[in-house]
Amino acid sequence: MKVFNNRYNVLAVGLVGLLSCFSVSCKKALDNDLRNATYEGAFWKKESDVNGATLGAYALFRKSMFNQNSFFLWGDAPSGLFNSDSANDKYPYDGGKFRIPYKENGTQNWTNWYQVVGLSNLILEKIPTISDDKFEAGRKNYLRGEAYFLRALSYFYMTRVWGDLPLQLEAITTADQAKLIPRTDSKAIMTQIMSDAAKASALLTWEGLDENQRFRASKASALALLAHASAWAGDYQKTILYTDSLQNRTDLISLQPTGQIRKVFSDNNAEENIFVITNKYSNNEASSYDPNISNSIAYITISSDIIKGMPNSIPTYWLAPAMIDGLYSKDDTRLKEFVAYKNTTDQKPNMVKYRDILNVGSGGSFDMRAESNLVVFRLADMILLKAEALNALHRDGEAATELNKIRARAGVADISSTGVLLQRDIFLERERELIGEGHIYFDMVRNSRNILSTGVTFFPPWMTKDRYRNKGYLWPIDDAVVNANRLIGQNQWWQNN
């Protein structure tokens, strides 16, 4: 199959405007009959139209992930691995206060995510109306697979953050179609995610992994999503099935060698990568510093003491030394690859996973552009997820074998623990390996599902049983969203907190 258009930094013109109405009054946002709009008669006629819309969906997904670094604020900031000198930025880990001042648009508002869903719905509706002869062989089904994947992935992020969601599976192209819908139970949302991801897996190809340079969906990325979704649902037998499928494709996917883990961030085609968001300046993707939106994690985790020209002398989020000292042994190669110190007494070390920084300034000036990939799925994540699944199914010997694959790559000794101690070791290994990649807080939620019955928790101390019982592990929904739809209410814990 020929490689698709390479990048997704430009939105599909004329389509995205339709998709802003999922959490506001659509009748005010749309004309009476958008089917008669100028673009409609000329669009949805050929493969390039669908491809352009698909690129738009990827662009919207990128926007959702980077908006105020929501992926990091959700997945890492509450973990306790990071600290901050900013009173506002301390909120997530300091008592689990998820109402972060000035970050509501990124962390509490799901509008951007429903734009991805809306455009995916539109693509799925329109593709069947276009004749097969308008597509190159195999391309029509592939584009359908990408739409299913992006819809599933968007709902997966949203349900982990906010729980129950309005489930919108039909395209909205007229004001008459727009209506307020209530939230659907998160278990039904997860069932839909699994269904969409399975369809994507059937329609996408393994070859797409390399042909699309790992920044567009492939069969591998659909299986990675299925692995995570099944683990989230507690169906660990399926998690093993999906992770095995990925590990068996050694011709396409393999761990980076010892000392070269960071290649997954600098090279989107690194063989460990499964699905990434690229940030290349040459493709007009790399962001400059904007203190209002902080649209690259590099700017909030790397200081000018480490890379000259960076905007802050101290990172907005720096690594908590006690946590880092407890995580990494001195011979762990990841300590050197992931952590940088100003000097030997530095008490505010930088996380430097995202240190691919390009200065495009001239005449000695600094105009820094962050170029590191945002890695959504990679093989090390899948291996450790499989270890978690095996441990949950009381197959501890096999679980330890998977865990030790990652430890061997990091140059540290094997672990032979069992039971809940092995569960803890796997969780800690995910912290060491995936720190800063948007996983750790969700790992805490997933591994603490029995907190009420067993008392075993992986959360920081602020997650009390009462808070957990009242779904205080979920994030609050932006008041603008709640006020715009009388059929949805604020998440339980946040009604009084």
Disulfide bonds with the S-S distance in Angstrom:
none
